[in-house]
């Protein structure tokens, strides 16, 4: 994961960690409404 040797986690900068972990862009989803969940549930039962 790293090319440098860190003796403690505190020496590893947060921005480097975030950039290495985040490979893709973040995807934020809005919560589904109860009406949508209900229609999906009953639609899948058919």
Residue, then its C-alpha position, 0 to 999 in steps of 0.5 A: x500500500x505504501x512505498x515508505x515505511x511508517x513506524x506509526x499510523x500517525x506518521x501516515x498523512x490522511x490525505x495520502x491514505x484517502x487518495x490511495x483508498x479512493x479509487x473511483x469517485x464517490x457515489x451519493x445515493x438519495x434514500x428511496x421513498x416508502x412508495x418506491x420501496x413498496x412498489x419495488x417489493x410488490x412488483x418483484x412478487x409477480 
